[in-house]
Amino acid sequence: MNNTIIILGHVGQPPKRIDLTDTSKSLVKFSVAVKEPSAKGQEKSQWFEVEAWNGNSENALNLITKGREVQVTGRLTLNSYTAKDGTNKVVPVIKMLGFQLCGKKPEQTDTATEYISLV
């Protein structure tokens, strides 16, 4: 596969299910923070938006929790939109093909899942 990306990081918020009313497909979105070392010894995080579709979406919704370390494999896409100030923005999004839970389960118990319906 030509366009493949693999990231390893921590989930930023609980996955959100988005119900698409005009189709039978299901979508789950979440973000992953990947730590990058800097020259001064300080770490900074690079955030990636992740979209999981159909069967992957249900698995992500049931298994991925906020704070959990996860390895995501997918295709990198670029979504563009016009911001409120009128400028064009481009956001990298990973269309998830698979994932693997890493490390131990976080101590916190944030099991709230957000559901969004698009009409």
C-alpha positions as CSV (number, residue, x, y, z in Angstrom):
1,M,0.0,0.0,0.0
2,N,1.5,3.4,-1.0
3,N,-0.2,5.8,1.4
4,T,0.3,4.2,4.9
5,I,1.0,6.0,8.2
6,I,1.6,4.4,11.6
7,I,1.5,6.6,14.8
8,L,1.9,5.7,18.4
9,G,0.5,8.0,21.0
10,H,-2.2,8.7,23.6
11,V,-5.9,9.3,22.9
12,G,-7.0,12.8,23.7
13,Q,-10.7,12.4,24.4
14,P,-13.2,9.6,24.3
15,P,-14.1,8.5,20.8
16,K,-17.2,10.2,19.4
17,R,-19.8,8.3,17.3
18,I,-21.3,10.3,14.4
19,D,-24.5,8.9,13.1
20,L,-24.8,9.5,9.4
21,T,-28.5,9.6,8.7
22,D,-28.3,9.5,4.9
23,T,-26.2,6.3,4.8
24,S,-25.8,3.0,6.6
25,K,-22.2,3.7,7.3
26,S,-20.9,4.4,10.8
27,L,-18.2,6.8,11.8
28,V,-16.1,7.3,15.0
29,K,-13.7,10.2,15.5
30,F,-10.9,10.7,18.1
31,S,-7.6,12.4,18.3
32,V,-4.1,11.0,19.2
33,A,-1.2,13.0,20.7
34,V,2.2,11.9,19.5
35,K,5.2,13.2,21.6
36,E,8.1,14.6,19.7
37,P,11.4,15.4,21.3
38,S,12.8,18.8,20.7
39,A,16.4,20.1,20.5
40,K,16.2,21.6,24.0
41,G,15.1,18.4,25.6
42,Q,11.5,19.4,26.0
43,E,8.8,17.3,24.5
44,K,5.9,18.7,22.5
45,S,2.9,16.9,21.1
46,Q,1.7,16.6,17.5
47,W,-2.0,16.0,17.3
48,F,-3.6,13.7,14.7
49,E,-7.3,13.4,14.0
50,V,-8.4,9.8,13.4
51,E,-11.6,8.6,11.6
52,A,-12.7,5.0,11.9
53,W,-15.4,3.7,9.6
54,N,-17.8,0.8,9.7
55,G,-16.4,-2.3,11.5
56,N,-13.4,-0.3,12.7
57,S,-15.7,2.3,14.2
58,E,-17.5,-0.2,16.5
59,N,-14.2,-1.7,17.6
60,A,-12.7,1.8,18.3
61,L,-15.8,2.9,20.2
62,N,-15.8,-0.3,22.4
63,L,-12.1,-0.5,23.1
64,I,-10.4,2.9,22.9
65,T,-10.6,5.2,25.9
66,K,-9.2,8.6,26.8
67,G,-5.6,8.5,27.8
68,R,-5.0,5.0,26.4
69,E,-1.8,4.5,24.4
70,V,-2.7,3.3,21.0
71,Q,-0.9,2.5,17.7
72,V,-3.0,3.5,14.7
73,T,-2.4,2.3,11.1
74,G,-4.2,4.1,8.3
75,R,-4.1,6.3,5.3
76,L,-3.2,10.0,5.6
77,T,-5.7,12.4,4.0
78,L,-6.0,16.2,4.1
79,N,-9.3,17.8,4.8
80,S,-9.7,21.5,4.0
81,Y,-12.2,24.0,5.3
82,T,-12.8,27.7,5.5
83,A,-12.3,29.1,9.0
84,K,-14.5,31.8,10.6
85,D,-12.0,34.4,9.7
86,G,-12.2,33.5,6.0
87,T,-8.8,31.7,5.7
88,N,-8.5,28.3,4.2
89,K,-7.2,25.6,6.6
90,V,-5.9,22.1,6.0
91,V,-6.1,19.4,8.6
92,P,-4.3,16.1,8.4
93,V,-6.7,13.2,9.1
94,I,-5.9,9.5,9.4
95,K,-8.5,7.1,7.9
96,M,-7.9,4.2,10.3
97,L,-7.3,0.8,8.8
98,G,-6.5,-0.9,12.2
99,F,-5.2,-0.2,15.7
100,Q,-3.5,-1.9,18.6
101,L,-3.9,-1.0,22.3
102,C,-0.5,-0.5,23.9
103,G,0.7,-0.1,27.5
104,K,-1.5,-0.6,30.5
105,K,-5.1,0.8,30.8
106,P,-5.2,4.3,32.2
107,E,-6.1,4.7,35.9
108,Q,-9.0,7.1,35.2
109,T,-12.4,5.7,34.3
110,D,-13.8,8.1,31.7
111,T,-16.3,5.9,30.0
112,A,-18.5,8.6,28.6
113,T,-19.0,8.3,24.9
114,E,-20.3,11.3,22.9
115,Y,-22.9,10.7,20.1
116,I,-23.4,13.2,17.4
117,S,-26.1,12.9,14.8
118,L,-25.7,14.6,11.4
119,V,-29.0,15.3,9.7
